[in-house]
């Protein structure tokens, strides 16, 4: 009996020692695990807009980096990378599977098994994936049916391509971009996205999967808020009209949208496409001056009103080898003469050298140069 009591006492002491050791060791491994999961990538800074989402997605195991602890945020998302994210969201156990060949084989194989990718569909895993393909795979992975209505949600999407894109919009999984000053939006059809955006997409998709209704309620409120903020910031308001000048910030945004669509061609002509971003009846005023290598400066294009959406190309003013610079001046107004008490102007005009890239912004009300940049 004494011997048994002694044995039991020794076992209790041994058990206590083991438990104590485990309690000391487990926090160490837990801390190491947490560190590995949330340690910063070397190329993702805390000041980057995508930092928080990248770190959260990494912590959840939805995105991974490459060699040397690099995330490569500016690189485009490949088919393989996006499909891998889809599978990690909808079937986390996929990480326990081995890949017989390249790392992405198990994700693509499983995506075909689940019907996310059609069995006969051929993809190039390392190629950058277009936005419309991302949306299609997202909807299929989350069980979202194609939209069958006739609504035109995005101006740059043809009806034949719109089913999954529209479905994603109504489920608050894509927003596109609003056309400045208009109740229109573009999707970015055919464009690709970067790995910086991938983390945000991954978190959004996981939130939808976890609780679709709660996700949509929050996303709907966010959409209303962001659209109102955009309206306040970018649209011409009654206050602008009362002041007879559109604010510097709004004027700059609208004019720079025009400058995105101006280019010098190889034959040294200039092409302009005027976007539909002003209120009905408002007009653009543009002048293009040509500086010859002799120093002579002459106008090659002057236009008060160009048809919205129309693309025009200037005629060659002089021998192409004699052109030193083209300078375009852009401003806008509400179509009324300056002496009319109801006339409204852009607060600024922008003068941009199309070859050198030098940009000057002038305050028309104060008659001063407010910005100069190359």
C-alpha positions, 0 to 999 in steps of 0.5 A: 500500500505504501509502495502504491502511494509512493508510485502515485505520488511520483506519477502526480509530480511527473504529470505536474512537471509535464504540464508545466513544461507544456504551458511554457512551450505552447505560448512560444510556438503560438507566438512564433506562429503568429509572428510568421503569419503577420510579419510584414512583407519586405515590399509592403510598407505600413504607409501603403493603402493596401497594407492592412488588407494584405496583412489581414489576408496573410494572417488568414492564410488567403494570400502568400508571398514569394521568394525573399519575403516579397509580396510583389504588390504591383504585379498583375494577378495571374489565373493561378493566384486568383483561383488559389485564393478562391479555393482557400476561401471556399475550401480551406482544407485544400491546403492539406492536399499535395500538388503532384506537379507545380504548386497551383495544380491542386487548386486548378484541379479542384476548381474543375471538380467543383465546376468553378472552371469548366472541365473543357476550359483551357487557361494559362495559369501564369497569365494575368487574369482579366477582371471579368474572368475574376468575377465569373470565378468568384460568382461560381465559387460562391454559388451566385447565379448569372443575372438574367435581366436587361439592365445596363450597369456598366457602360463598357460591358456588352450584354453578352458578357454582362451576366456574371458581372451584373450579378456581382454588382447586385451582390456588392462584390464589384463596384467599377468606377463612376464616370465623373459627373454622370450617373454611369459607371465603367467596369474595366472590361479586359483590364487586369488587377494587381496583387495589391488589390488581391488581398482586398478581394480575398477578404471581401469574398470571405466575408460574403461566404461567411454571412452573405446577408450581413455582408450585403447590408454593410456593403450596401450602406458603404456604396451609398456613402461612397457614392454620396462622397463622390457626388459631393467631391466631383459633381458640379453643384448649385453652390458652384453655380452660385459662385460662378466658378467650379472649385479648383479641386473639381476643375482640376479633376475634370480637366485632367480627365480630358488630358488623359485622352490627348496624345501625340501620334507617331506622325506628330499629329495630336488626337483628342477624345472628349469624355462625357463628364460635363453637365448637359449644355456645358462646353470645353474650350481647348487650344493647341499651340505648336512650337517650332524648332525655330522658336515660332509659336502658332495655333494648330487647333482652337475649339469651343465645343467638341462633340462628346465622345468624339475623337478628332485628330489635328492636321499636321501644322508643319514638317514633323521634323520641325516640331519642338513642342505641342502645348494644350490649354483646357478649360470649360464653362456652362456655355454662356458668355462671360458677361452674362450674370449666369455664366459659370467657369472652371476656376482654373485652366491647365496648360500642358506640354504634350511632349515634355510633360510639363504641366502648369495650372493657373487660377483664373480668378486670382490670375496666378500660377498655382502649380508647375510640375514635370 
